Amino acid sequence: AMRDIKTIARLTRSDIKATGDVYTKMAIATKDLGVNQEELAKATAAVNNTFLLSGASSIEAANSARQLAQGLAAGRLNGDELRSVMENNTVLAGMLAEGFAKTGGQLKQMGADGLLTAEKIMPILIKAFDSTSKCVGTMNMTVDQAKTLMGNRFVELADTANQSFGSTPQGEKSWEKPGKRGP
């Protein structure tokens, strides 16, 4: 799963932590639906791609992606989570409206009625993977996206170092208080 998350974040120029959050919460939301790891990866990548295509900043995308993941993990997308997605990701909102053959207003009503469930949303996301990936592949990278990818590489480097050398509670505490060593 971690390899998928790293790959998705790199290919979609998205924050690795937000990508991991979406992936993990969608996995929880779909555990009883028979969604396999490849489909989960495609759905996560499609979500990330739609944020790029909608022009959301990395911060907007990360926050809205978390809202989407929280809604799906809770069993349905509605309320603040749906509002956040519709405001920050017009491409995903349009894709969902098209997938349900509804207008934006009708989509909001479906959310209010509790009808936007992971079971109904996942097939739309999985289907969107190829087309959104193709569109993103033709886009130039922005400075914001490059900065996000550099931050991701740092997270990956820190994770690799931690796995190789281990982390000590004293070391973690010294990072919290620069200049102070040990307890």
Disulfide bonds with the S-S distance in Angstrom:
none
